[in-house]
Amino acid sequence: MVAGTPAAAQQPLPLKAGKAWKHKHSGIGVPATLGGAPRDRGMAYAADDLDVGLSYTVGDAAESLTFYIFRNTNGAVPVWFAQAQWGIENRNTFGRPAIAVGPQAFVPPGQSSASGLKVVYEPKSGPYRSSGVMMLPVGGWYVKLRASSQTRSPAELAQWMDAALAEVQWPRKIPAAPEAAPVTDCPAPLAFPVAAKDAPKNGGADLMSGLLGMATAQSKAKAKPTPESTKALAAVHWCRDPDIGGNAALYRQNADTENYLLAMGDNGNGIWVGPDPGAKVIAMADKEAPATPRYSITLITAAQNVGFVAQDRLPSPQRVIEIVKANRRVTTVPTWGNSKSISVNSDAL
């Protein structure tokens, strides 16, 4: 599904025994021992440390902590927190666990607002007594802490997670972030009474959409939050439509009926679906351009956006998955690094 994240990008992190590891982009330093648990490995799941994980275990995995950092390219803390919850709630190891603590917002170290979310579960079967996850923003990055224990109660695990987070070295200045709130179900799920079909080819719109996506991602990475931008983000509430199967879910901002994010997994890879921005720009410049409905499908990964064949109406998530699985890509645009080149599938244009 995630066409922009090849398995070849997964590499062990260069770790020095007994030494903290520092994330070069965010400035986050993670110690060699976290919460009393020694580090046993570190992995990079995307190039240039855009998605990394550090694992800590005690004994024969009787207790474990995993600390993740991945790039903030889309969605929000509530979205990726909900995706992480799915991973716990549907893991056979925990036997459909019950929520014991939260979900609740918390103020992360070095921050002034309750921008993080936390939940702890009590497994109903298996060897574990507790499992939980914390999610928080740090500038242009997301941090996720996963914990499981065969010995600690849910309340004790919650305290252990807090203590582990306090041991991390955070940047001196962390941009302001809005308060977080868990996602809720959308008031009414999106309906797709008429099946979407491929829109007429429009190479200019496809290229313009790719350029806009590149410019937006790069400006977002450099932007410094202002009181106005933080207030605007705080006004956004994410809701979720009914499950569509697996760890994939449809999320919408303020119950929007024209756009949605199809989240894949829980490490920031998503597919944004909505009115084609490139077609809008061209229509504004050329008043005589035909007003043909056109909806774009964009896979957003840590380092690039992949645009797929546009549709004549808002496509269902099943239609989107079908198109992405078939790899019907039109453009591939880098959103990280110095490259400004756009790869184009000439057949699709």
C-alpha positions in Angstrom: 0.0 0.0 0.0 2.5 2.6 1.1 4.3 2.9 -2.3 6.7 5.6 -1.1 8.4 3.7 1.7 10.6 0.9 0.3 11.7 -1.8 2.7 15.3 -1.0 1.6 15.0 2.2 3.7 14.9 0.2 6.9 18.4 0.3 8.5 19.8 -0.2 12.0 20.7 3.1 13.7 24.4 3.7 14.5 24.3 3.4 18.3 27.2 3.6 20.7 27.0 1.4 23.8 26.1 3.4 26.9 25.7 6.6 25.0 22.5 8.6 24.3 21.3 8.9 20.7 20.3 12.3 19.3 17.9 12.9 16.5 19.7 15.3 14.3 16.7 17.1 13.0 14.5 17.6 16.1 17.4 17.8 18.6 15.7 15.1 20.8 18.2 13.1 22.8 17.2 9.6 24.0 19.4 8.0 26.7 20.9 4.5 26.5 18.8 3.4 29.4 15.1 4.6 29.6 12.9 4.0 32.6 15.5 1.6 34.0 15.4 -0.5 30.8 18.5 -0.9 28.7 18.4 -0.1 25.0 18.6 -3.2 22.8 18.3 -1.7 19.3 17.4 1.2 17.1 16.0 1.2 13.6 15.4 3.8 10.8 12.2 3.1 8.9 12.8 6.0 6.4 15.9 7.6 4.9 17.6 10.5 6.7 16.1 9.6 10.1 12.7 10.8 9.1 11.1 7.8 10.9 13.0 6.1 13.7 12.4 3.8 16.6 14.5 2.9 19.7 13.6 -0.3 21.7 14.3 -0.9 25.4 13.6 -4.2 27.2 13.9 -5.7 30.7 14.5 -9.4 31.0 12.9 -11.7 28.4 10.7 -8.8 27.2 8.8 -8.9 30.5 8.8 -5.1 30.2 9.4 -3.0 27.1 9.5 0.6 26.0 9.7 1.7 22.4 10.4 5.4 21.6 9.5 6.6 18.1 10.2 9.9 16.2 8.6 10.5 12.8 8.0 13.5 10.6 4.8 15.5 10.9 3.6 15.7 7.3 -0.2 15.4 7.8 -3.0 14.7 10.2 -2.5 15.6 13.9 -1.7 14.0 17.2 -5.3 12.8 17.7 -5.2 10.9 14.3 -2.0 9.1 14.9 -2.8 8.4 18.5 -6.1 6.7 17.4 -4.1 4.6 14.9 -1.7 3.6 17.7 -4.7 2.7 19.9 -5.9 0.4 17.1 -2.6 -1.4 17.1 -3.0 -2.2 20.9 -6.7 -3.0 20.8 -6.4 -5.5 17.9 -3.2 -7.2 18.9 -3.8 -10.9 19.8 -1.1 -10.7 22.6 -3.5 -8.5 24.7 -6.8 -10.3 24.0 -9.0 -7.3 23.4 -7.7 -5.2 26.3 -9.9 -2.8 28.3 -9.0 0.9 28.7 -7.8 1.4 32.3 -6.4 5.0 32.1 -7.6 7.7 29.7 -7.6 8.5 26.9 -6.5 11.8 28.3 -4.6 14.9 27.3 -1.3 15.8 29.1 1.3 18.5 29.1 4.5 17.1 27.6 7.9 18.1 29.1 9.0 21.5 28.0 5.6 22.5 26.7 2.8 24.7 28.2 -0.3 23.2 26.7 -1.9 19.7 26.9 -0.8 18.8 23.4 -0.1 15.1 24.1 -2.5 12.2 24.5 -2.1 9.1 26.6 -4.0 5.8 27.2 -3.2 2.6 29.2 -4.9 -0.7 28.8 -5.5 -3.8 30.9 -5.1 -7.0 28.8 -7.8 -9.6 29.2 -5.6 -12.6 28.4 -2.0 -13.4 27.8 1.1 -12.7 29.9 0.9 -8.9 30.1 -0.7 -6.9 32.9 -0.7 -3.6 31.1 0.1 -1.8 27.9 -0.1 1.8 26.8 0.9 4.6 24.4 1.7 8.3 24.6 1.7 10.7 21.6 3.0 14.3 21.4 4.2 16.9 18.9 7.7 18.4 19.0 7.8 21.1 16.3 7.7 19.4 12.9 7.9 15.9 14.5 5.7 13.4 16.3 6.9 11.4 19.3 5.3 8.1 20.3 6.1 6.1 23.4 4.8 2.5 23.6 5.1 0.5 26.8 4.1 -3.0 27.9 4.6 -4.9 31.2 4.1 -8.3 32.6 4.6 -7.1 36.2 3.2 -3.5 36.4 -0.5 -2.7 37.0 -2.1 -0.1 34.5 -1.6 2.7 37.1 2.0 1.7 37.6 2.6 1.5 33.9 1.2 5.0 33.5 3.7 6.3 36.1 6.6 4.4 34.4 5.7 6.0 31.0 5.7 9.5 32.6 9.1 8.8 34.2 10.6 7.6 31.0 9.4 10.6 29.1 11.0 12.9 31.7 14.4 11.3 31.1 14.5 12.3 27.5 16.5 15.4 26.5 14.1 17.7 24.8 15.0 20.8 22.7 15.3 24.0 24.7 12.6 25.7 22.7 9.6 23.7 21.5 7.1 25.5 19.3 3.7 26.0 20.8 1.1 23.3 19.9 -2.6 23.3 20.3 -4.3 21.2 23.0 -5.2 17.7 21.9 -8.4 15.9 22.2 -9.2 12.2 21.3 -11.0 11.7 18.0 -14.7 11.0 18.1 -17.0 9.3 15.6 -18.2 11.6 12.8 -21.9 12.7 13.2 -22.7 10.9 9.9 -20.3 8.8 7.8 -19.5 9.9 4.2 -21.7 8.3 1.6 -20.6 7.4 -2.0 -23.9 6.8 -3.8 -22.2 7.0 -7.3 -18.9 5.3 -7.9 -16.1 7.6 -8.9 -14.3 7.2 -12.2 -11.1 8.5 -13.7 -11.4 12.2 -14.4 -10.3 13.4 -17.9 -6.6 13.7 -18.2 -5.2 17.1 -17.3 -1.4 17.2 -17.2 -1.3 20.8 -16.2 -3.5 20.3 -13.1 -1.5 17.2 -12.1 1.8 19.1 -12.3 0.4 22.1 -10.5 -0.9 19.9 -7.7 2.5 18.3 -7.3 4.2 21.7 -7.2 1.7 23.0 -4.6 2.2 19.9 -2.5 6.0 20.4 -2.5 5.8 24.1 -1.7 3.3 23.5 1.1 5.4 20.8 2.8 8.6 22.7 2.6 7.1 25.9 3.9 5.4 24.0 6.7 8.8 22.5 7.7 10.3 26.0 8.0 7.4 27.8 9.5 7.4 29.0 13.1 4.0 28.8 14.9 2.3 32.1 15.6 -0.6 32.6 18.1 -2.9 32.9 15.1 -1.8 29.6 13.5 -1.9 27.8 16.8 -5.4 29.1 17.4 -6.5 27.9 14.0 -5.1 24.4 14.6 -6.9 24.3 18.0 -10.2 25.0 16.2 -9.8 21.8 14.2 -11.5 18.7 15.6 -10.8 15.4 13.9 -13.6 12.8 13.7 -13.4 9.2 12.3 -15.8 7.3 10.0 -16.6 3.6 10.7 -13.7 1.1 10.3 -12.9 0.1 6.8 -10.8 -2.9 7.8 -7.2 -3.4 9.1 -5.2 -0.5 10.5 -6.6 1.9 8.0 -9.2 4.6 8.9 -10.9 7.6 7.4 -10.5 10.9 9.3 -12.1 14.3 8.7 -11.5 17.8 9.9 -14.7 19.3 11.5 -16.8 16.6 9.8 -15.8 18.0 6.3 -17.7 16.2 3.5 -15.4 17.2 0.7 -12.0 16.1 2.0 -10.7 13.2 4.1 -7.4 11.6 5.3 -7.1 7.8 4.9 -4.5 7.0 7.6 -2.4 3.9 6.9 -0.7 2.3 10.0 0.4 4.6 12.8 3.7 6.2 11.7 2.4 9.2 9.7 1.8 7.7 6.2 -1.6 8.8 4.9 -3.6 9.4 1.7 -5.2 12.8 1.4 -8.4 12.9 -0.8 -10.2 16.0 -1.9 -10.8 18.6 -4.6 -7.8 18.9 -6.8 -5.8 22.1 -5.8 -4.0 22.2 -9.1 -7.3 22.3 -11.1 -8.5 25.1 -8.8 -5.4 27.2 -9.5 -5.7 26.7 -13.3 -9.4 27.6 -13.2 -8.7 30.8 -11.4 -6.1 31.7 -14.0 -8.2 30.7 -17.0 -11.8 31.7 -16.6 -12.7 29.9 -19.8 -11.4 26.5 -18.5 -14.1 23.9 -18.2 -15.4 23.5 -14.7 -15.1 19.8 -14.6 -15.1 18.2 -11.1 -11.7 16.8 -10.3 -10.6 15.1 -7.0 -7.0 14.3 -6.3 -5.5 11.3 -4.4 -2.1 12.0 -2.7 -0.1 9.5 -0.8 1.9 11.5 1.8 5.0 9.8 3.3 8.0 11.0 5.3 9.9 12.3 2.3 7.6 12.5 -0.7 4.1 13.0 -2.0 2.8 10.6 -4.6 -0.1 11.8 -6.8 -2.4 9.2 -8.3 -4.9 9.4 -11.1 -7.6 12.0 -10.4 -11.3 11.1 -10.1 -14.5 12.8 -11.3 -16.0 12.9 -7.8 -15.0 12.2 -4.2 -13.9 8.5 -4.4 -14.7 6.0 -1.6 -11.8 4.7 0.5 -12.2 1.4 -1.3 -11.7 3.1 -4.7 -8.7 4.9 -3.3 -7.1 1.7 -2.0 -7.7 0.0 -5.3 -6.0 2.8 -7.2 -3.0 2.9 -4.9 -2.6 -0.8 -4.9 -2.5 -0.8 -8.6 0.2 1.8 -8.4 -1.6 4.2 -10.8 0.7 7.1 -9.9 1.0 10.2 -12.0 3.6 12.4 -10.1 6.1 11.8 -7.4 7.3 15.0 -5.6 10.0 15.2 -2.9 9.0 17.1 0.2 12.3 16.7 2.1 15.9 17.5 1.2 17.4 19.7 -1.6 15.8 17.9 -4.6 13.2 19.9 -6.5 12.6 17.5 -9.3 9.2 16.0 -10.0 8.9 12.5 -11.5 6.1 12.2 -14.0 4.4 9.2 -15.5 4.0 10.3 -19.1 1.4 7.6 -19.8 -0.8 9.0 -17.1 -0.6 12.5 -18.5 
